[in-house]
Amino acid sequence: MDPIEIQKVNADDVMDIRHSVLWPDKPREFVKVPEDENGIHLGLYFDSILVSVISLFADGRNIRFRKFATLPEKQGKGLGSRLLLHAIAHAQAEGYTRMWCDARTDALGFYERFGFKKFSEPFFKEQIEYYKIERML
Ligand SMILES: CC(C)(COP(=O)(O)OP(=O)(O)OC[C@H]1O[C@@H](n2cnc3c(N)ncnc32)[C@H](O)[C@@H]1OP(=O)(O)O)[C@@H](O)C(=O)NCCC(=O)NCCS
């Protein structure tokens, strides 16, 4: 049986992974965003354990993804790719035409493999460098 299952989860379910992977030095509240209430949160379970999360936020016909993270011990195994492809397919099925994100510069190479391209100058949030990236759906 495939050990991987992807499903919609609640905002509360994604917070621990967001916090421990993305902003471990900040208070837990830091990883919540006001839009979470209205977002779609997808979780990838490996052997029934939640290991990778991503959140989607609609804005007209655009969809933004935020707070994409895989637990460190599960990174580099293709799980994030599975989850991102699922998120892209979901967005296409829902009729969105463009997907975008504020991407950490470290992750740009990863996103480029999925057809995302930069559309901004570099900018910083805290000490971390980002670019805005997008792809048509
Ligand atoms: C970015 C992130 C969500 C991707 O999730 P992931 O589960 O590691 O994703 P994948 O395993 O599919 O791909 C990650 C890397 O592993 C490689 N990989 C994928 N499958 C692999 C496999 N079977 N064997 C070896 N390597 C593999 C990919 O080529 C990719 O390489 P890259 O680092 O050169 O881009 C995850 O690495 C992460 O949480 N990083 C820290 C937080 C972060 O930067 N989040 C993004 C903010 S914009």
PDBQT file of the ligand as one rigid body, heavy atoms in Angstrom, charges set to zero:
ROOT
HETATM    1  C1  LIG A 201      11.191  23.174   0.443  1.00  0.00    +0.000 C 
HETATM    2  C2  LIG A 201      10.608  21.918   1.087  1.00  0.00    +0.000 C 
HETATM    3  C3  LIG A 201       9.191  22.186   1.564  1.00  0.00    +0.000 C 
HETATM    4  C4  LIG A 201      10.578  20.806   0.019  1.00  0.00    +0.000 C 
HETATM    5  O1  LIG A 201      10.067  19.614   0.626  1.00  0.00    +0.000 OA
HETATM    6  P1  LIG A 201      10.834  18.229   0.460  1.00  0.00    +0.000 P 
HETATM    7  O2  LIG A 201       9.941  17.185   1.033  1.00  0.00    +0.000 OA
HETATM    8  O3  LIG A 201      12.211  18.325   0.977  1.00  0.00    +0.000 OA
HETATM    9  O4  LIG A 201      10.811  18.155  -1.127  1.00  0.00    +0.000 OA
HETATM   10  P2  LIG A 201      11.461  17.050  -2.110  1.00  0.00    +0.000 P 
HETATM   11  O5  LIG A 201      12.048  15.919  -1.325  1.00  0.00    +0.000 OA
HETATM   12  O6  LIG A 201      10.424  16.718  -3.102  1.00  0.00    +0.000 OA
HETATM   13  O7  LIG A 201      12.577  17.872  -2.833  1.00  0.00    +0.000 OA
HETATM   14  C5  LIG A 201      13.632  18.448  -2.083  1.00  0.00    +0.000 C 
HETATM   15  C6  LIG A 201      14.950  18.093  -2.688  1.00  0.00    +0.000 C 
HETATM   16  O8  LIG A 201      15.123  16.696  -2.614  1.00  0.00    +0.000 OA
HETATM   17  C7  LIG A 201      15.396  16.183  -3.908  1.00  0.00    +0.000 C 
HETATM   18  N1  LIG A 201      14.744  14.891  -4.010  1.00  0.00    +0.000 N 
HETATM   19  C8  LIG A 201      13.466  14.656  -4.322  1.00  0.00    +0.000 A 
HETATM   20  N2  LIG A 201      13.238  13.343  -4.338  1.00  0.00    +0.000 NA
HETATM   21  C9  LIG A 201      14.376  12.739  -4.018  1.00  0.00    +0.000 A 
HETATM   22  C10 LIG A 201      14.756  11.394  -3.864  1.00  0.00    +0.000 A 
HETATM   23  N3  LIG A 201      13.890  10.395  -4.051  1.00  0.00    +0.000 N 
HETATM   24  N4  LIG A 201      16.029  11.141  -3.502  1.00  0.00    +0.000 NA
HETATM   25  C11 LIG A 201      16.900  12.157  -3.310  1.00  0.00    +0.000 A 
HETATM   26  N5  LIG A 201      16.598  13.450  -3.449  1.00  0.00    +0.000 NA
HETATM   27  C12 LIG A 201      15.360  13.729  -3.805  1.00  0.00    +0.000 A 
HETATM   28  C13 LIG A 201      14.796  17.154  -4.835  1.00  0.00    +0.000 C 
HETATM   29  O9  LIG A 201      15.435  17.091  -6.098  1.00  0.00    +0.000 OA
HETATM   30  C14 LIG A 201      15.041  18.461  -4.140  1.00  0.00    +0.000 C 
HETATM   31  O10 LIG A 201      16.347  18.909  -4.401  1.00  0.00    +0.000 OA
HETATM   32  P3  LIG A 201      16.812  20.431  -4.181  1.00  0.00    +0.000 P 
HETATM   33  O11 LIG A 201      17.082  20.547  -2.724  1.00  0.00    +0.000 OA
HETATM   34  O12 LIG A 201      18.025  20.534  -5.018  1.00  0.00    +0.000 OA
HETATM   35  O13 LIG A 201      15.688  21.323  -4.618  1.00  0.00    +0.000 OA
HETATM   36  C15 LIG A 201      11.469  21.395   2.267  1.00  0.00    +0.000 C 
HETATM   37  O14 LIG A 201      12.773  21.142   1.813  1.00  0.00    +0.000 OA
HETATM   38  C16 LIG A 201      11.503  22.331   3.458  1.00  0.00    +0.000 C 
HETATM   39  O15 LIG A 201      10.634  22.258   4.334  1.00  0.00    +0.000 OA
HETATM   40  N6  LIG A 201      12.526  23.200   3.523  1.00  0.00    +0.000 N 
HETATM   41  C17 LIG A 201      12.693  24.113   4.649  1.00  0.00    +0.000 C 
HETATM   42  C18 LIG A 201      11.584  25.138   4.686  1.00  0.00    +0.000 C 
HETATM   43  C19 LIG A 201      11.468  25.907   3.400  1.00  0.00    +0.000 C 
HETATM   44  O16 LIG A 201      12.459  26.407   2.873  1.00  0.00    +0.000 OA
HETATM   45  N7  LIG A 201      10.235  25.973   2.893  1.00  0.00    +0.000 N 
HETATM   46  C20 LIG A 201       9.958  26.694   1.687  1.00  0.00    +0.000 C 
HETATM   47  C21 LIG A 201       9.730  28.114   2.019  1.00  0.00    +0.000 C 
HETATM   48  S1  LIG A 201       9.485  29.063   0.549  1.00  0.00    +0.000 SA
ENDROOT
TORSDOF 0
